[in-house]
Amino acid sequence: MSKPLASGPSSHPLARPARVLLATIGALAGLACGGGEMPIPDLPPARADLPLPEGLSGWRKAAIDGVLEGRVWMGARSGYVALIARDGRLIHAITTGYQDVEAKIPMSIDTRFQIASMTKPIVATAAMILVEEGRLGLDDLVTKYLPGVGSMDVAVLDAAGAVTGTTSQTTPMRIRHLLSFSSGIGGAGFEKTPFAKHWREHGLYGGDGSLGDRVARLASLPLFEQPGTKWRYGASMDVMARIVEIVADEPLEVFMERRIFTKLSMHATRYGKDTPEDAPLATMYLQNDDGDLIRDPGPLYHAADWTPGGSGLVSTATDYMRFALMLWNEGEYDGVRVLKRETVARMRRLEVESGVLEVMGIEGLGFGLGISVVADEEAAIMPSRKGDFWWSGAYGTNFWISPSTGIVLVVLQQNKMSEYGGTPLAPFLVQQFALTDRGV
């Protein structure tokens, strides 16, 4: 059994509701571990023409800070950086806990995080830039760019999920299927069937190589279902990333640097392989079988030698807030336009109306192009309004945009998903308290 890094009440999932309440009370009583409300970072507004927004009420600030500081105080998480904006301007910021628990290095606004699947909306934005320019079409066949991947056969599965044969595609795979995760391409780690295991062993991570090399391996695998029939988490955005490279005729990271990161002054956002060794990178943690926080004994999880489309970027809270505010402001941030208004509207339109994350027991979510969209606010387990759009990462990172309330939030932590880690509740509690000011 690994030795825990922090003392405090157990973070076993069975005690979760009581822990959250205790954490909030404890933090509000001043028991938090090094952190608290910080000066608002000097981030330009998305819309200079709008009046200064009303700030969060005192008790909501205290509740948000209490949730995050309390989780740290209890030893459930190493630390957080969180930013909240309203009507295009930051209204609240908090850093709490440690970037490195053992070295007692506190979280800071400059701490960099492996954002995992929060890479996906950025890659989708890169693809939509090419769509705007007429160099790529949503209805283009994938075979136009990747003949082998675009023409993959479809598995015939029995009731137990075993492959009994294959058949040809009846609905050809198109670019919109990749962007909406309805391509039939799988590979998600949380699927435990033998077929899903086969995909993981022979797909992107079945060997070394560049993005192109890894995507090419997928051509030997059958799809889980016909394109356009079901939302499925997997390697769709990695295939999309490779097509971006082909159409742009330059490496993915170069295109995103030139067309997104430089324009939005996202100077800290890079793939892991391009992140300086001396950058303030948050340490990865997880929980042992007692639910105690421990340092992850595994290797760094950011991509060491290639550029995934579905993960791999390292970023900061302020960098990602710039990106999120660009989407909130219909494609423009600080006077710089990245996407047209109609393009962002298209990304937010439901391409898949239901079934997103249903394997996790979540309802009420659909999917647009590269982002999840709340389709049914009554069915959704998280506080939200219809039309809110968002995504998260496997290490507890999260961003959320609520057009009807004007709220945008970014909450970053560095905690690897595991069977003992419990649900990353904190970002959704922050969302609840932030949205409450606008009547949600």
N, C-alpha and C positions, 0 to 999 in steps of 0.2 A: 504494500500500500504506500502510495506516495505521501510525503509529508506536506501538509497544507502550508500556504504562504502567509495566510492572514487569520487572525483569530476572530471570533464573533459567532453569532447564532448559525446553526447549520443551514446550508442552502439546498437541502434535499427538496425535490419537486413536490412531495406530498404536503409540505408546509408552506407552499408558495403564498397563498392569500394572507396568512398571518404574517409572513416575513415582510411582504410589501408594506403592510400597515405599520409593523414595528419599525421598518426602515425609515418610513416617513416621519414617524413620531421621534425616533432617535435623532435623525438629522436635524429636525426643527429644534430639537433641544440642544443643538450645538455639539453633537457627538461625531460629526462627519470627519472623514480622514483627509485633511489637507485639500482644500479647494473652495469653491463657492462662486458667487456671482462675480464676474470680472468686468472690466470696462468693455463697452461694446467695441469690437474691432472696427477700424476705419475702412469699412467696405462701401464702395459707391452704391447709391440707390439704383434700382432697376429703372425707376421712373422719377426723374427729378421734378416733373411737373405736378406730381401728386403732393398733397399736404402731408406734413409730418403725421404719422399714424399714432394713435393712442397706444401707450405701452401696456404691458400686462399688469393686471391688478396685483397688489401686494401679496394677497394670499395665494394667487396662482403662481407667481414667481417662487414663493416659499414651497409650494407643493411640487413644482417641477424640480427645484434644487434638492428638495427633500428626497424625492424618489431616487435621483441619481447619487446623491451623497450617501443616502442610506444603503444603497446596494454596495457601495464601496466600504462603508463602515462595517457592514455585516460580513465582509469577505467574500461576497458573492461575485463581484466583478473587480477588476484591477483599477478601472477608471473610465471616464467619459469626457468627450468634448461635445457640446451641443450648442447649436445656434438656432434662433427662431426669428423669422422675419414676418412683417405684416405690411401689406400694400407696397412691397418692393424694398423695404428698409429693415435692417436689423433692429430688433427691439429687446433682445435678451441673449446673453451668452453665459455659458458656465463651463469651467474646467474643474474636474474633481478626480482625485485618486492619482494613480501613478502610471507613467509611461513604462517604467520598469520598477516593479515592486522591490526586488532584492536590492537594487542600487539606490532606491528611494529617489528616483528621478520623477518629479511630478509631471502630470499631463500639462501641456501648454497649447496655446492656440496654434502653434507651429508643428505640433506632433503629427507625424504622418502615419496613416493606417493602410493596411491592405484592405481594399474595399470590396474584393471578391466580385459578386454578381452586380454590384452597382457600376461595374464596367459596362454592362449590357446597354443601358440607356445612352451612354456616350457613343458606343459603336453604332447603335441605331441612328443616332444623330448624324454620324459620319455617312451612313448609307443614305439618309434622307437629303443630305447636301447634294449627293450625286443624282438623286431622283429629281430634285429641283432643277438641276442643270441639264436634265434630259439625257444624261449619260447612263442612267439606270432606270428601269421601269418596274413598278410594283407587280405588274403582270408578266414581266419577263420570265421565261422558263429558266430554271437553274441550269439546265443542260446547255444553255447558251454560253455559260461561263465555266461550268464544271460538269462536263458530260457524264462522267462516271457517277458522281454524287447525285446529280439531277435525275438519273435514270435508275436509281436503286430499286430493287424489287421490294415487295411488301410481305412481311411474314404472315403466315397463317398459323394462328395460335389455338391450342386446345383450351379447355376450361381451366386447366392448371397453369396456363401461361407458357407451356412448352411449344416450341416451333415444330409444326408437322409438315411444313412446306412453304412455298413462296408463290406469289402471284405478281403480275405486272401492275404498275400504277394505272388506275382508271382516271384519276384526276392528277394531271402532271404537276409536279412541284414547282412553285413559283416564288419569286422574291417575297411577296406578301406572306407566304407561309413561313418563311424563315423569320421574318420580323415579328410575326405573331405567335411563334412557337407552335404552329400547327402543321409543321412539315412532316411529322412522323419520325423525326430524328430524336433519338433518346440519349442515354448516357448519364442520367442523374444518379448521384451516389446513394440517395435514400431509397431507390427502388431495389428490392431484394430478390426479385425473381431470377431464375437461372439465365433467362434471356437478357435481362438488364445487366447481370454480371458478365455475360459474354460480350456485351457492348463495351463495358468498361475495360475489359481485358484486351480487346482488339481494336478499340477506337482511338480517340485522341491520346489517351494515356497508355496505350499498348506498346509504346516505344518512344524513342527520341525523335527529334527533327524539328523543322520549322513549322509555322502555321500551315503552310502549303503541304508539307509532308504529312502532317497529322490529319488534315482534312481529307487528303487523298485516300488514307486508309479506310475512311468511312464507306467508300464505294463498295467494299467487299461485304458489307453488312446489310441485312434486310431492315426496312423500316418497321416501326411498331404498328402503324396503321396507315391508311391512305391519307395523303396530304389533304389538308383542309377539313378533316373530320373531328379533330380533338386537340385540345391544348396539352402539350407535353413538355416538361422541363428537360433540357438536355443540351446538345451541342449545336442547336440551330444558329445561335449568334456567332459561334466560331466559324461556321460555314459562311455566314453573312460577312464576317470580317475578311475572310479570304477573298470573297468577291469584291469587296471594297478595294483591296490591294490590286486585284486584276484590273478593275475598271479605272482606278486612279493611276495605275501604273507606277506605284511607289509603295514602300512598306507601310503597313497600317499605322505604326507609331509616328512615322513622318507625316502622313496625311492628317492624323488627328492633332499633332502638334501645330501644324501649319494652319489648319482650318478651324480648330476649336480652342486648343489650349492657349495659343498665343493671342488669339482674338479676345479671349475672356480673361487674360492675365492669370491663368491657372499654372503658375510657374513651378509648383511643387508636384504636379500630377504627371506621373511617368509610370512605365512598366517597372516591375521590380528590378529587372536587369539593368535599367538605366537610372535607378535611384542611387545617389551617392552613398558610399559606405558610411560617411559620417553624418548622414541625415538623421534627424530625431525620429526614428521609427519605433512605434509602439511594439512592445514585446507581446507575443501571442500567449494566451493562457487558456486553460480549460479546467474542468472539475474532475476530481477523482471519484471513486465509487462511494465515498462518504459525502460527496457534494462539496468538498472543500476546494478552494482555488489553488491550482498548481501551475507552474510554468510548463508550457507544452514541450515535451521532450523531443518532439519531431523536428524536422528541418523547417526552414522558412517556407511559407506557402506561396509567396509570390513567384511568378514564373521566372525561372533562372535563365532560360535560353530561348524563349519564344514569346510570341505576342498573342495570347488567347483573345477571342472576341467575347467570351462569356465571363472572364475574370481576369485577375492579374494586375490591374492598375493599383498604384499607391497614390494616396491623395491626402489632403487636409480638409478640415471642416470648412474653412473659408474658401478654398478652391471649389469644393463641391457646391457650396452655397451659391457661388457665382454661376455655376452651370444650372442649378435649380432655379435661380431667379431669372435666368435667360428663358427657360421653359415657361415659367409663370408669366413672364412678360411677352409671351407669344413670339419668341425667337430673338429678342434683342436684350442686351444688357449693357448699361453704362454707355449708351449711344452707339454700340457696335452690334450690327445684325449678323447673326449666325444662320438663322433659318427664317423663312417667310412665315407670316402669321398663319396662312392657310396650311402650311406644312405642319406646324405644331398642332393645329386643330385636327389635321388628319391623323397624327400620331395618337391623339387623345380619343379618337373615334373608335368605338368597339369593333374590332375585327373578329374577336371571339367573345361571345356574349356571356359565357359561364364556364365553370369547370376549372378555373385557375386555382391551383394549389388545393384542389379537392382531395388529393391523396393525403393531405395533412388535416383533413376535416374542416377546411375553411370554405365558406360559402360567400356568395354575393360579389365575387370578383370576376371581371372580364379582362380582356387584354386588347390593347391597341397595337401600335407598332413600336415595340421595344419597351413598353411600359405597361404596368397593370393599372386598370381603371376600375373604380368602384361602380358596379352596375346596379346593385341593390343595397342601399344603405341599411335597410332593415335586417337583411340577412347577414351582412358583414359583421364579423366579431370585433373588429376594431372600430373606434370612433371615427366617423367619416360622413361625408355627404356624397350623393351621387355625382359622379364626374371627377371626384378627387383622383389623382394619379400619383404613383409612387413605385418604389422598388427597394429591396434590401439586399444585404450580403450575408454570406454564411458565417461571418465573424461578428454578427450583431450590428453591423452598420445599416443605416436606414435614412432615406429621404422621403418627404411627403409634400405634395403640393395640393392645396385646396383652393381652386379658383373662386368658389362662391364665398369664401370667407377671407381670402387674401392672405392666408397663413401658409408659410413655407418653413419647413424645419429640416435640419440635418442633425442626426445623433450618431456619433461614432464611438465604438468600443472595439476591443480586440480580444474576443473570446470565441474559441473554436467550438462549433457545434459538437455535442456529444450526448450520449444517453443519460449522462448525469448532470448536464448543464442546465436543464430546465428551459422553459420558453423565455426568449429575450423580451420580457414584458416592458422594460423601462421605456423604450422608444414609443410604445403605444400609450403608456401612461402620460408621457410628456405631450404627446399629441392630444390626448383627452383634455388636459389642463389648458393647453394653448388654444384649442378650438372652442372651449367653453366660453371664452370671452366674446365669441361671435355667435353665441346662441345655439351651438350644437349640443 
